[in-house]
Amino acid sequence: MNQQVLGLHHITAISGNAQRNYDFYTKVMGLRFVKKTVNFDDPFTYHFYYGNYDASPGTILTFFPWSGISKGKRGVGTASEIGFAVPEGSLGFWKARLEKAGIIFNNPAKKFGEEYLTALDPDGLKLELTVVKTSATDSRVPFETPEIDATKAIRGFHNTTLTLRNIKHTADVLTDIMGYRLSEQHVNRYRFVTDAVADAAVIDLVEAPGEAQGVVAGGSIHHVAFRVKDDATEMALREKIAAKGFNITPQIDRMYFHSLYFREPGGVLFEIATDNPGFTADEPLEALGTALKLPPQYEPRRAQIETALPQLIL
């Protein structure tokens, strides 16, 4: 089966206060609130999904908001950065917007010939807004707000970065299993791309042998999910991963996609996620994110769960 992995599917992170997380990603960053549901393992904790207008794979950033959680730490063994694609000429707008909102950010710089701006979300999660070389051909439909039109709006993911003590074995997973190739290197940053898709196709590996171990907690990335077309492709890929000696889970139904999980050699949790059935499986496109959606096993406890969850003002 050719080109099984279609770039990034989603990235899941951990935040603190749920309302603060919602306000930042919808009101400041202008992402669409795609889904309000709960953590499958902890139904008294929200699971928020943000994305583009039609909630397409490669645009979905999700959060487990745990109020009062300790602060995480970027370092080796973690996915340390999330890169979004934005239109050409928009970084001045984003700089002014972040400054007005009181968000910590750096002035624009360049990496692999692409201009980008780095910012920290309210929990300290590191974000990058990048004017991608191919931004003119990015066909993903942005979510527009009264303050952010299509000429400025985030399109979806460009890349994510893994910080590792040694990149070799992680690079082998990307190239030998997932179909990525090394495209560029600058000092200790190695850029891997897949030619299977045009967007959300980049993984950066940073080799930092002297850096301290990272801590996955508030303001950090929990796991990185790679996209496959369907269940048949996913299960074929599972066989390939298992044959390489990795301990990979059985397929798990996550309502909006089907998932496999394994930990890559550098310590980052990887997920393989299907396109099917998609985010309109339980509510229409125009109504995404407007109601609390529960996995079937938790529906009998809806009243209890709704009472326990923090109130969210949309």
DRENDO-1510 file (C-alpha; in Angstrom, 1 decimal, always signed):
<recs>
REC; n; res; u; v; w
REC; 1; MET; +0.0; +0.0; +0.0 .
REC; 2; ASN; +1.6; +3.2; -1.1 .
REC; 3; GLN; +2.0; +6.4; +1.0 .
REC; 4; GLN; +0.0; +5.2; +4.0 .
REC; 5; VAL; +0.5; +8.2; +6.2 .
REC; 6; LEU; -1.1; +11.5; +4.9 .
REC; 7; GLY; +0.8; +13.9; +7.2 .
REC; 8; LEU; -0.7; +15.2; +10.5 .
REC; 9; HIS; -4.2; +14.3; +11.5 .
REC; 10; HIS; -4.4; +16.2; +14.9 .
REC; 11; ILE; -2.3; +17.2; +17.8 .
REC; 12; THR; -3.5; +16.9; +21.4 .
REC; 13; ALA; -2.2; +19.1; +24.2 .
REC; 14; ILE; -2.9; +19.7; +27.9 .
REC; 15; SER; -4.2; +23.0; +29.3 .
REC; 16; GLY; -5.3; +24.4; +32.6 .
REC; 17; ASN; -8.6; +26.4; +32.9 .
REC; 18; ALA; -11.1; +25.4; +30.2 .
REC; 19; GLN; -12.7; +28.8; +29.7 .
REC; 20; ARG; -9.3; +30.5; +29.3 .
REC; 21; ASN; -8.3; +27.8; +26.7 .
REC; 22; TYR; -11.6; +28.3; +24.8 .
REC; 23; ASP; -11.3; +32.1; +24.8 .
REC; 24; PHE; -7.7; +32.1; +23.5 .
REC; 25; TYR; -8.1; +29.6; +20.7 .
REC; 26; THR; -11.5; +30.9; +19.4 .
REC; 27; LYS; -11.4; +34.6; +20.2 .
REC; 28; VAL; -7.7; +35.4; +19.8 .
REC; 29; MET; -6.5; +32.8; +17.3 .
REC; 30; GLY; -9.8; +32.6; +15.5 .
REC; 31; LEU; -10.1; +28.8; +15.3 .
REC; 32; ARG; -13.4; +27.1; +15.0 .
REC; 33; PHE; -14.7; +25.3; +18.1 .
REC; 34; VAL; -15.3; +21.9; +16.4 .
REC; 35; LYS; -16.2; +19.6; +19.2 .
REC; 36; LYS; -17.1; +19.8; +22.9 .
REC; 37; THR; -16.8; +16.3; +24.3 .
REC; 38; VAL; -15.1; +14.5; +27.2 .
REC; 39; ASN; -11.9; +12.6; +27.8 .
REC; 40; PHE; -12.6; +8.9; +27.1 .
REC; 41; ASP; -10.7; +7.8; +30.2 .
REC; 42; ASP; -11.9; +10.7; +32.5 .
REC; 43; PRO; -15.4; +11.7; +31.5 .
REC; 44; PHE; -15.4; +14.5; +34.1 .
REC; 45; THR; -12.8; +16.3; +32.1 .
REC; 46; TYR; -13.5; +18.1; +28.8 .
REC; 47; HIS; -11.9; +17.2; +25.5 .
REC; 48; PHE; -12.0; +20.3; +23.2 .
REC; 49; TYR; -11.3; +20.2; +19.5 .
REC; 50; TYR; -10.5; +23.3; +17.4 .
REC; 51; GLY; -9.9; +23.4; +13.6 .
REC; 52; ASN; -10.7; +25.0; +10.3 .
REC; 53; TYR; -14.2; +25.6; +8.9 .
REC; 54; ASP; -14.9; +22.1; +7.8 .
REC; 55; ALA; -12.9; +20.3; +10.6 .
REC; 56; SER; -10.6; +18.6; +8.1 .
REC; 57; PRO; -7.7; +16.4; +9.2 .
REC; 58; GLY; -4.5; +18.3; +9.4 .
REC; 59; THR; -6.2; +21.3; +11.1 .
REC; 60; ILE; -7.4; +19.8; +14.4 .
REC; 61; LEU; -5.8; +20.9; +17.7 .
REC; 62; THR; -7.3; +19.3; +20.8 .
REC; 63; PHE; -7.0; +19.9; +24.5 .
REC; 64; PHE; -7.6; +18.1; +27.8 .
REC; 65; PRO; -8.2; +21.1; +30.1 .
REC; 66; TRP; -7.4; +20.1; +33.7 .
REC; 67; SER; -7.9; +23.0; +36.1 .
REC; 68; GLY; -5.0; +23.3; +38.5 .
REC; 69; ILE; -2.7; +20.9; +36.7 .
REC; 70; SER; +1.0; +21.5; +37.2 .
REC; 71; LYS; +3.0; +23.2; +34.5 .
REC; 72; GLY; +4.8; +21.1; +32.0 .
REC; 73; LYS; +8.3; +21.7; +30.6 .
REC; 74; ARG; +9.7; +21.6; +27.1 .
REC; 75; GLY; +12.7; +19.4; +26.8 .
REC; 76; VAL; +14.0; +16.2; +25.3 .
REC; 77; GLY; +11.5; +13.4; +24.8 .
REC; 78; THR; +8.6; +15.7; +24.0 .
REC; 79; ALA; +6.8; +17.3; +21.1 .
REC; 80; SER; +7.7; +20.9; +21.8 .
REC; 81; GLU; +6.2; +23.1; +19.2 .
REC; 82; ILE; +3.0; +23.4; +17.1 .
REC; 83; GLY; +3.3; +25.2; +13.7 .
REC; 84; PHE; +0.3; +26.7; +12.0 .
REC; 85; ALA; +0.2; +27.9; +8.4 .
REC; 86; VAL; -1.0; +31.5; +7.8 .
REC; 87; PRO; -1.3; +33.5; +4.6 .
REC; 88; GLU; +1.5; +35.6; +3.1 .
REC; 89; GLY; +1.5; +39.1; +4.5 .
REC; 90; SER; -0.4; +38.3; +7.7 .
REC; 91; LEU; +2.4; +38.2; +10.3 .
REC; 92; GLY; +2.1; +42.0; +11.0 .
REC; 93; PHE; -1.6; +41.5; +11.7 .
REC; 94; TRP; -0.9; +38.6; +14.1 .
REC; 95; LYS; +1.9; +40.5; +15.8 .
REC; 96; ALA; -0.4; +43.4; +16.6 .
REC; 97; ARG; -3.2; +41.1; +17.6 .
REC; 98; LEU; -1.1; +39.1; +20.0 .
REC; 99; GLU; +0.3; +42.2; +21.5 .
REC; 100; LYS; -3.2; +43.7; +22.1 .
REC; 101; ALA; -4.3; +40.4; +23.8 .
REC; 102; GLY; -1.2; +40.5; +26.1 .
REC; 103; ILE; +0.2; +37.3; +24.6 .
REC; 104; ILE; +4.0; +36.6; +24.9 .
REC; 105; PHE; +5.5; +36.5; +21.4 .
REC; 106; ASN; +8.8; +37.0; +19.5 .
REC; 107; ASN; +9.3; +39.2; +16.5 .
REC; 108; PRO; +9.2; +37.3; +13.2 .
REC; 109; ALA; +12.2; +35.3; +12.1 .
REC; 110; LYS; +13.1; +32.9; +9.3 .
REC; 111; LYS; +13.5; +29.1; +9.4 .
REC; 112; PHE; +14.2; +27.0; +6.3 .
REC; 113; GLY; +13.4; +30.1; +4.2 .
REC; 114; GLU; +10.0; +30.6; +5.8 .
REC; 115; GLU; +9.0; +33.6; +7.9 .
REC; 116; TYR; +7.4; +32.7; +11.2 .
REC; 117; LEU; +6.3; +34.2; +14.5 .
REC; 118; THR; +6.6; +32.4; +17.8 .
REC; 119; ALA; +4.0; +32.8; +20.6 .
REC; 120; LEU; +3.1; +31.2; +23.9 .
REC; 121; ASP; -0.5; +30.4; +24.7 .
REC; 122; PRO; -1.8; +31.2; +28.2 .
REC; 123; ASP; -0.6; +27.9; +29.5 .
REC; 124; GLY; +2.9; +28.3; +28.0 .
REC; 125; LEU; +2.4; +26.0; +24.9 .
REC; 126; LYS; +4.7; +27.1; +22.2 .
REC; 127; LEU; +3.0; +28.0; +18.9 .
REC; 128; GLU; +4.4; +29.1; +15.6 .
REC; 129; LEU; +2.6; +31.0; +12.8 .
REC; 130; THR; +4.4; +30.3; +9.6 .
REC; 131; VAL; +4.1; +31.8; +6.1 .
REC; 132; VAL; +4.7; +28.5; +4.3 .
REC; 133; LYS; +6.4; +28.5; +0.9 .
REC; 134; THR; +3.4; +26.9; -0.6 .
REC; 135; SER; +0.8; +29.1; +1.2 .
REC; 136; ALA; -0.6; +30.4; -2.1 .
REC; 137; THR; -1.8; +26.9; -3.0 .
REC; 138; ASP; -3.2; +25.9; +0.5 .
REC; 139; SER; -6.7; +24.9; -0.3 .
REC; 140; ARG; -7.9; +24.4; +3.3 .
REC; 141; VAL; -11.0; +26.5; +4.1 .
REC; 142; PRO; -10.2; +28.8; +7.0 .
REC; 143; PHE; -12.7; +29.7; +9.7 .
REC; 144; GLU; -13.4; +33.4; +9.5 .
REC; 145; THR; -14.5; +35.6; +12.4 .
REC; 146; PRO; -15.6; +39.3; +12.4 .
REC; 147; GLU; -12.0; +40.3; +13.2 .
REC; 148; ILE; -10.1; +37.7; +11.2 .
REC; 149; ASP; -10.9; +37.3; +7.5 .
REC; 150; ALA; -9.5; +34.7; +5.0 .
REC; 151; THR; -6.5; +36.9; +4.2 .
REC; 152; LYS; -5.3; +36.5; +7.8 .
REC; 153; ALA; -6.9; +33.3; +9.2 .
REC; 154; ILE; -5.0; +30.2; +10.2 .
REC; 155; ARG; -5.3; +27.4; +7.6 .
REC; 156; GLY; -4.3; +24.5; +9.8 .
REC; 157; PHE; -1.1; +22.8; +10.7 .
REC; 158; HIS; +2.2; +23.3; +9.0 .
REC; 159; ASN; +4.4; +21.2; +11.3 .
REC; 160; THR; +5.2; +20.0; +14.7 .
REC; 161; THR; +8.6; +19.7; +16.4 .
REC; 162; LEU; +10.0; +16.9; +18.5 .
REC; 163; THR; +13.0; +17.6; +20.7 .
REC; 164; LEU; +15.2; +14.5; +21.2 .
REC; 165; ARG; +18.5; +13.5; +22.7 .
REC; 166; ASN; +19.3; +11.6; +19.5 .
REC; 167; ILE; +17.2; +11.7; +16.4 .
REC; 168; LYS; +18.4; +8.6; +14.6 .
REC; 169; HIS; +15.8; +6.0; +15.7 .
REC; 170; THR; +12.9; +8.5; +15.5 .
REC; 171; ALA; +14.1; +9.5; +12.0 .
REC; 172; ASP; +14.0; +5.8; +11.1 .
REC; 173; VAL; +10.4; +5.6; +12.1 .
REC; 174; LEU; +9.5; +8.6; +10.0 .
REC; 175; THR; +11.3; +7.4; +6.9 .
REC; 176; ASP; +11.0; +3.6; +7.1 .
REC; 177; ILE; +7.5; +3.3; +8.4 .
REC; 178; MET; +5.7; +6.5; +7.7 .
REC; 179; GLY; +7.1; +7.5; +4.3 .
REC; 180; TYR; +8.7; +10.8; +5.2 .
REC; 181; ARG; +12.1; +11.9; +3.8 .
REC; 182; LEU; +14.7; +14.3; +5.1 .
REC; 183; SER; +14.4; +17.5; +3.1 .
REC; 184; GLU; +16.6; +20.0; +4.9 .
REC; 185; GLN; +18.9; +20.4; +7.9 .
REC; 186; HIS; +20.1; +23.5; +9.7 .
REC; 187; VAL; +22.5; +23.0; +12.6 .
REC; 188; ASN; +20.6; +20.6; +14.9 .
REC; 189; ARG; +17.2; +20.9; +13.3 .
REC; 190; TYR; +16.2; +18.3; +10.7 .
REC; 191; ARG; +13.1; +18.7; +8.6 .
REC; 192; PHE; +11.2; +15.7; +7.4 .
REC; 193; VAL; +8.4; +15.9; +4.9 .
REC; 194; THR; +5.9; +13.6; +3.2 .
REC; 195; ASP; +5.0; +14.0; -0.4 .
REC; 196; ALA; +1.7; +12.2; +0.1 .
REC; 197; VAL; -0.1; +15.5; +1.0 .
REC; 198; ALA; +0.5; +19.2; +0.3 .
REC; 199; ASP; -0.3; +20.6; +3.8 .
REC; 200; ALA; +0.4; +19.5; +7.4 .
REC; 201; ALA; +3.2; +17.4; +5.9 .
REC; 202; VAL; +6.2; +18.5; +8.0 .
REC; 203; ILE; +7.9; +17.0; +11.1 .
REC; 204; ASP; +11.0; +18.8; +12.5 .
REC; 205; LEU; +13.4; +16.9; +14.8 .
REC; 206; VAL; +15.7; +18.9; +17.0 .
REC; 207; GLU; +18.6; +17.0; +18.4 .
REC; 208; ALA; +19.6; +18.4; +21.8 .
REC; 209; PRO; +21.7; +15.9; +23.8 .
REC; 210; GLY; +22.5; +18.3; +26.5 .
REC; 211; GLU; +18.9; +19.5; +27.2 .
REC; 212; ALA; +17.0; +18.4; +30.2 .
REC; 213; GLN; +14.1; +15.9; +30.0 .
REC; 214; GLY; +10.8; +17.4; +29.2 .
REC; 215; VAL; +7.7; +17.0; +31.4 .
REC; 216; VAL; +4.3; +16.5; +29.9 .
REC; 217; ALA; +1.7; +18.4; +31.9 .
REC; 218; GLY; +0.0; +21.8; +31.6 .
REC; 219; GLY; +1.0; +23.7; +28.5 .
REC; 220; SER; +2.6; +20.8; +26.7 .
REC; 221; ILE; +1.8; +18.4; +23.9 .
REC; 222; HIS; +0.3; +15.0; +25.0 .
REC; 223; HIS; +0.6; +13.2; +21.6 .
REC; 224; VAL; +1.0; +13.7; +17.9 .
REC; 225; ALA; -1.5; +12.0; +15.6 .
REC; 226; PHE; -0.7; +11.0; +12.0 .
REC; 227; ARG; -3.4; +10.7; +9.4 .
REC; 228; VAL; -4.4; +7.6; +7.3 .
REC; 229; LYS; -7.3; +7.3; +4.9 .
REC; 230; ASP; -9.3; +4.4; +6.3 .
REC; 231; ASP; -9.3; +1.4; +8.6 .
REC; 232; ALA; -7.8; -1.0; +6.1 .
REC; 233; THR; -4.8; +1.3; +5.6 .
REC; 234; GLU; -4.5; +1.8; +9.4 .
REC; 235; MET; -4.5; -1.9; +10.1 .
REC; 236; ALA; -1.9; -2.6; +7.4 .
REC; 237; LEU; +0.3; +0.1; +9.0 .
REC; 238; ARG; -0.3; -1.5; +12.4 .
REC; 239; GLU; +1.3; -4.7; +11.2 .
REC; 240; LYS; +4.2; -2.8; +9.8 .
REC; 241; ILE; +4.8; -1.0; +13.1 .
REC; 242; ALA; +4.4; -4.2; +15.2 .
REC; 243; ALA; +6.9; -6.0; +12.9 .
REC; 244; LYS; +9.5; -3.3; +13.8 .
REC; 245; GLY; +9.1; -4.3; +17.5 .
REC; 246; PHE; +6.9; -1.5; +18.8 .
REC; 247; ASN; +4.3; -2.1; +21.4 .
REC; 248; ILE; +1.2; -0.8; +19.6 .
REC; 249; THR; -2.4; -0.8; +20.9 .
REC; 250; PRO; -5.4; -2.5; +19.3 .
REC; 251; GLN; -7.6; -0.2; +17.3 .
REC; 252; ILE; -9.7; +2.1; +19.5 .
REC; 253; ASP; -12.9; +3.9; +18.4 .
REC; 254; ARG; -12.6; +7.6; +19.2 .
REC; 255; MET; -16.1; +8.5; +17.8 .
REC; 256; TYR; -14.6; +10.8; +15.1 .
REC; 257; PHE; -11.7; +8.6; +14.0 .
REC; 258; HIS; -10.2; +5.2; +14.8 .
REC; 259; SER; -6.9; +5.2; +16.6 .
REC; 260; LEU; -3.7; +3.2; +17.3 .
REC; 261; TYR; -1.1; +4.4; +19.8 .
REC; 262; PHE; +2.6; +3.6; +20.2 .
REC; 263; ARG; +5.6; +5.4; +21.7 .
REC; 264; GLU; +8.4; +6.3; +19.3 .
REC; 265; PRO; +12.0; +5.7; +20.3 .
REC; 266; GLY; +12.6; +9.2; +21.6 .
REC; 267; GLY; +9.7; +9.0; +24.0 .
REC; 268; VAL; +6.9; +10.9; +22.2 .
REC; 269; LEU; +3.5; +9.3; +22.1 .
REC; 270; PHE; +2.4; +8.8; +18.4 .
REC; 271; GLU; -1.2; +8.1; +17.3 .
REC; 272; ILE; -2.4; +6.8; +13.9 .
REC; 273; ALA; -5.9; +8.2; +13.2 .
REC; 274; THR; -8.3; +7.5; +10.3 .
REC; 275; ASP; -10.2; +10.1; +8.3 .
REC; 276; ASN; -13.4; +8.2; +9.0 .
REC; 277; PRO; -16.0; +8.7; +10.3 .
REC; 278; GLY; -15.2; +12.4; +10.7 .
REC; 279; PHE; -16.5; +15.2; +12.9 .
REC; 280; THR; -20.0; +15.4; +11.4 .
REC; 281; ALA; -20.7; +11.9; +12.6 .
REC; 282; ASP; -22.9; +13.2; +15.4 .
REC; 283; GLU; -23.8; +16.8; +14.5 .
REC; 284; PRO; -24.0; +18.7; +11.1 .
REC; 285; LEU; -21.2; +20.9; +9.9 .
REC; 286; GLU; -23.1; +24.1; +10.6 .
REC; 287; ALA; -23.7; +23.1; +14.2 .
REC; 288; LEU; -20.2; +21.8; +15.1 .
REC; 289; GLY; -19.2; +22.5; +18.7 .
REC; 290; THR; -22.5; +23.8; +19.9 .
REC; 291; ALA; -23.5; +20.9; +22.1 .
REC; 292; LEU; -21.8; +18.5; +24.6 .
REC; 293; LYS; -21.3; +15.2; +22.8 .
REC; 294; LEU; -20.6; +12.1; +24.9 .
REC; 295; PRO; -19.3; +8.7; +23.9 .
REC; 296; PRO; -22.2; +6.2; +23.9 .
REC; 297; GLN; -20.9; +4.5; +27.1 .
REC; 298; TYR; -21.3; +7.8; +29.0 .
REC; 299; GLU; -24.7; +8.8; +27.8 .
REC; 300; PRO; -26.5; +7.1; +30.8 .
REC; 301; ARG; -24.4; +9.4; +33.1 .
REC; 302; ARG; -25.0; +12.6; +31.1 .
REC; 303; ALA; -26.7; +14.5; +34.0 .
REC; 304; GLN; -23.9; +13.6; +36.4 .
REC; 305; ILE; -21.2; +14.6; +33.9 .
REC; 306; GLU; -22.9; +17.8; +32.9 .
REC; 307; THR; -23.1; +18.8; +36.5 .
REC; 308; ALA; -19.5; +18.0; +37.2 .
REC; 309; LEU; -18.0; +19.7; +34.2 .
REC; 310; PRO; -17.0; +23.4; +34.5 .
REC; 311; GLN; -19.6; +25.8; +32.9 .
REC; 312; LEU; -18.3; +27.0; +29.6 .
REC; 313; ILE; -19.5; +30.3; +28.1 .
REC; 314; LEU; -19.4; +30.0; +24.3 .
</recs>
